[in-house]
């Protein structure tokens, strides 16, 4: 089995069996992001516990890439510190901007886990926005939750 077919299988598995795909009842912030190019959309809610992403839930519609990428992201960031989650988002953004030329290290693979499966997507600029949709929503939701927390203190 080639790396590409393994990666395709990971994406399909997350699309068919998404992680954290349910909106939270108790949350600190909610965002709704849409990819105007293709119509993919995601509503994401985040709950913080101090400097940690305590929980995250989402609902969305769109292609397998946007939905699977949001599933992978949610699985990776729940329970992580906000700084670590945002660092992962930056690493994933770098991967998506690599145009298929990323020189991945073992550390990258260890940290990105299933997100590494989207490396091939970076070769297709029209699909990069799909893969980034949930990640950008998470970043926005965390920023909004932090802002609301600061305002209430």
PyMOL commands that set and color helices and strands:
alter all, ss='L'
color gray80, all
select helices_A, chain A and resi 3-16+64-77+82-96+106-123+125-152
alter helices_A, ss='H'
color red, helices_A
select strands_A, chain A and resi 29-34+41-49+52-61
alter strands_A, ss='S'
color yellow, strands_A
deselect
rebuild
show_as cartoon
